[in-house]
Amino acid sequence: MARRAVGAAAAALLLALSASACSGGGERYDRAAAAENEAGLAACRAAFGAANVDAVRGEFAEDGGRFRPSGPSPDRIRTKALAEARDWDRASDDFRRAFYGLCTLEGAWDDGPQEVSGSIRWSISTMDVTPPPGRLPRWGKVSEGVYLGSPVHRDRTLLMRCTVSGTGPEQAQWLPLEVSVRADGTSPELRDRLLASLARSTRALLGCREELTVPDDLTA
């Protein structure tokens, strides 16, 4: 009888310890997820601006639905993008470019896609945007040194001069900066505000030397 009592007590203790371990694991997961969410939110606010991120949240999660921001450290993006520009050489250019994602905002996707993402790359286009005879222009001028690309699927892209430190005098002309936003589930007006804000924040992040105007109204 005593042995049965001891066995029952041991089993109860094991169950209690197991439950405590599971609870602790769940709490650690929740803390890690919360930290990741906060880091993503900070990255997206740096890219798009806090007001624009809140506007996307309002369109995606107006009924309290899912809203998940994610993005890398802006410092990490700056380091990689600047290194690529400084290593570029026009004479040996192979036209391979890296894409750098700065932010993704995801909604619930219950009634269709809800996702906004912002990315940059050094362009394979040059600042000579005049099309060949008989071809429609790909880029429309928004302001001096800033051009808006024709819509491609869900993407909108700006092409801009961006001279960065440690590069040669040809870089701004032959290796301009592209800034793109892909937007599903948002209004066109909000998409354009996101693109303009991303362009301005990226210029500040990379230290572009030109003082260009990127208006909120991107009508080209």
Secondary structure, DSSP 8 states (H G I E B T S, - for coil): -HHHHHHHHHHHHHHHHHHHHHHHHHHHHHHHHHHHHHHHHHHHHHHH-HHHHHHHHHHHSTTS---EEE---HHHHHHHHHHHHHH--GGG-------EEEEEEE---TTS--EEEEEEEE-SS-S-----TTS--SEEEEETTEEEE--BTTEEEEEE----TT--TTHHHHS-EEEEEEEESS-HHHHHHHHHHHHHHHHHHHT--S-----S----
